[in-house]
Amino acid sequence: QVANQPPSIHHLICDKTISLSEFVRSQLHIDHDKISLLISLGSLFVNKERRFQDSLIHPLDYVRVHPYPKRYPVNEMDWNSRILFQNDQFVLVNKPAGIPVHATLDNAIENTVCELSRFLKLPLYVTQRLDVPVSGLLILAKTQKFQSEFNRLLIKRKLDKKYHAVTLNIPPLGLQTHYMEKSLSAPKKMHHEPSLDRLHCQLEILNTQSHPLGYLNEIKLITGRTHQIR
């Protein structure tokens, strides 16, 4: 938490039987409309479970509040145009940059899975992930059986994942191995030497060519660490 800024998360213990919205309002002095928004986004938890409806809570219930959830521009997206292919097993979508694949800790609604599930009127299941700033092809399963089979192929490395990234300088071609510090924050710190507190990362730079912003590189991921390309 940055000095002189309000907490991004509040941890509260209920002392009586009361509605969730009234308890949050009395503790944090948040108005009714803001509380309704937080509930609709899935930003309130009771005993570590999301609450999407106002309901009674009881003495000793643990309430976690994310008063400033990060918002994502899902309403600006033409999701139909983002669907590149679908059958009865999966849907292939071009995930827009700036929108999560799935629910985040403070916002369970504004994400690709939720929006496409609503658009297609059926549940979708995550098979792979792309970071929030990243655009690219994303396969979402329509059945849990396909999700399981697809994940099995990923685990056994039967599928290749290739990315394009623009860099200011020319990176060396070929296999690259580095070690990422374990951290929840970004950007991640990288090292050339292994350590018990570092994650092993590998990727292969297949080719590079000039680009108006620098150099366009085709990258094959060997490991799938979050932020490892950046």
C-alpha positions, -999 to +999 in steps of 0.1 A: +000+000+000+013+035-010+015+061+018-015+085+020-036+063-003-067+044+010-064+006+015-071-014-017-085-042+005-105-041+037-106-070+061-136-069+085-151-091+112-189-089+116-201-084+152-239-090+147-265-104+123-269-077+096-272-075+058-239-075+040-246-042+023-255-024+055-225-038+073-201-026+046-218+008+045-216+012+083-179+002+084-165+019+053-191+047+047-197+036+011-229+047-004-256+023-016-249+026-053-212+019-048-220-012-027-244-025-053-217-021-079-192-040-058-216-068-052-224-070-090-187-072-098-179-099-072-157-075-052-171-086-018-162-119-001-178-135+030-156-162+046-135-163+015-165-169-009-177-143-034-211-128-028-231-117-058-262-109-038-269-090-007-277-113+022-275-117+059-241-122+076-235-132+112-212-126+141-176-136+134-181-138+097-150-125+078-158-099+052-132-089+026-139-058+005-122-046-026-135-010-027-116+000-059-119-029-083-100-025-116-125-021-145-121-034-180-138-021-212-158-052-220-188-032-232-168-017-260-160-051-275-178-066-305-175-102-292-191-117-322-163-104-345-137-118-320-149-154-326-128-170-353-141-206-351-163-227-330-178-262-329-196-282-303-164-288-283-146-254-282-146-218-294-115-200-308-115-163-299-091-135-306-087-121-271-085-083-270-056-067-252-065-051-219-091-076-208-085-106-185-091-142-197-110-151-165-121-136-132-097-115-112-096-112-074-116-079-074-137-083-105-153-115-115-175-102-143-155-081-167-134-108-185-133-128-217-148-160-204-177-143-187-186-121-216-184-149-242-204-172-219-231-146-218-229-140-255-231-177-265-255-185-236-235-214-224-207-221-199-172-219-211-141-234-195-105-221-195-079-242-212-051-216-215-043-181-203-030-149-218-019-120-197-042-090-195-021-067-217-018-094-244-040-101-274-040-134-293-057-167-300-075-183-271-092-216-270-121-219-245-138-253-239-175-258-242-173-291-223-153-302-193-142-333-212-125-311-239-110-289-213-094-320-197-082-334-230-067-301-241-049-295-208-035-330-211-020-321-245-005-289-230+010-308-200+026-334-224+038-305-246+020-319-277+010-284-287+033-254-297+025-219-285+040-191-306+039-154-299+049-122-317+066-095-298+081-062-308+114-051-293+136-021-296+168-042-300+175-074-319+174-103-295+197-134-301+181-162-320+177-196-306+169-211-272+170-187-243+171-198-206+166-175-177+154-176-141+125-155-128+122-142-092+090-154-075+069-123-071+033-112-074+043-078-088+054-069-123+077-064-141+094-096-130+132-097-123+152-121-144+186-137-138+210-159-157+218-181-127+193-206-111+183-204-075+157-221-052+136-189-051+136-185-089+114-201-116+131-218-146+120-201-179+127-211-215+117-198-248+131-200-284+134-170-307+126-184-341+132-154-362+132-116-362+126-089-388+125-051-389+094-034-377+083+003-377+087+002-339+119-018-338+120-056-345+092-081-348+101-115-332+085-148-335+088-166-301+081-202-292+073-208-255+089-238-239+077-229-204+046-208-197+056-184-169+035-153-165+054-122-180+084-143-191+084-128-226+083-093-213 
